[in-house]
Amino acid sequence: MEEKAIIFKRKMYERMLRWKTERNGSSALLIQGARRIGKSTLAEEFARNEYKSYILIDFASCPQEVHDLFKDVSDLNFIFFRLQIVYHVQLYERESVIILDEVQKEPLARQAIKQLVKDHRYDYIETGSLISVRKTSEDILIPSEETKVDMFPMDYEEFRWAMGDTATIPLLRTAFVQKMSLGDAVHRRMMRDFRLYMLVGGMPQAVAEYIKTNNLSAVDLVKRDIISLYEDDFYKIDSSGRAAAIYDAIPAQLSKNASRYQIATSLPGEHADRLEDLVKIMDDSMTTNVCYHSNDPNAGLALTKNPGKFKMYASDTGLFITLAFKDKDFTENVIYQKLLNDKLNTNLGYVYENVIAQMLRATGKKLFYHTIPFNGGKNYYEIDFLLPDQHKVSPIEVKSSGYKTHASLDMFCQKFSDRILNKYIIYTKDYKREKDVDYIPIYMTMFL
């Protein structure tokens, strides 16, 4: 008997409810994101709960006759009749939804959205892996009748929900708003819980495996399968293997603590300015989080980004940790246990940096950083992340240790004093405010 998949509570569900109520069939909903983040599962769960009936067309595995239906959409009555016959489902006007799953595998179905929405009989939800959606949409007329939403791996609150904990995050949010310290004992517990999230990550399959087995090595094998899937996708968009090589080198690049992703060390003979389009595709794929250098940081950060100077993070920190130990057949539980207990003898600052990037992206923020060279350009001060804040910017310096000095933050605030709203240090200690700097424990990043 097939084991029933665990259905996790996701925040996107509320966004989908708003779409259904507000748009009332006047647009299709396109959920786009990386593979294996739970798009299809969520779409079907939503259809099951919110409609009288639904048809799920998985274009990765549906019969050829279903693909062929979208070659000619002049007779919608015939299309709906055939779909009901093939899927043994009765559709009800304004009470049914058709899910076009993996829509990138049938571009003509996406092009048909214009006619389908205009017909207004049913609702439509599309799901697609962005890395392929863009590529397969080049030769079709993109419908304007789409509401696009980006979906990410499970954020920390969704992870806590999966662990059966609905109390912690609201309490942390209250502490953050009221600028309260938690006390050493509570903070240590919060950090241990958060490190578990970093290790398991937010990919639903990995979370489900952890709940089922409580075994981090078993979780690691699930994550390795997902990484292999992503690498296969990268080869599809770039058969030379450059995209896969750039992805695999993310942990090594971050561990160098350099001021940018150094393309030449991952791909000898290549230069960043020649790969700008490829990096943009990887960013759009949502398998990576690219943080661009802002040459002149102000409220309009996107206007000052340098596309040739960037840092790259894995979209999921659980995958990042597996990627970092990819040279081993599996990441031994001893490594996981040491990481969980904060006992691994290495500077883990770059792991914390990756999870902060993930948490900021999950709240819809784009990623930017800034460097200030000194000593004739041989050294530099670096602000790890910049947040547009009202009409100003709020700099973030990440500290995994040695938090008592923050020369980069001080130099940035001195140079751009008239542009600063808030100053943040994100670190591994309890919350405190000292002078005009907020010291934020890493698990509170989601509230910024």
ABEGO torsion letter per residue (X at the ends): XBBBBBBBBBAAAAAAAAAAAAAGGABBBBBBEBBGAGAAAAAAAAAAAABABBBBBBAAABBAAAAAAAABAABAAAAAAAAAAAAGBBBBBGABBBBBBGAAABAAAAAAAAAAAAAGABBBBBBBBAAAAAAAAAABBBBAABBBBBBBBBBAAAAAAAAGBAAAAAAAAAAAAAGBBAEAAAAAAAAAAAAAAAAAEABAAAAAAAAAAGBAAAAAAAAAAAAAAAAAAAAAABAAGAAAAAAAAAAAAAAAGBABBBAAAABBGBBAAAAAAAAAAAAAAGABBBBBBBABBBABAAAABBAABBBBBBABAAAAAAAAAAABABBBAAAAAAAAAGABBBBAAAAAAAAAAAAAAAAGBBBBBBBBBBGGGABBBBBABBBBBEABBBBBBBBABGAABBAAAAAAAAAAAAABABBBBBBABBBBBBEABBBBBAAAAAAX
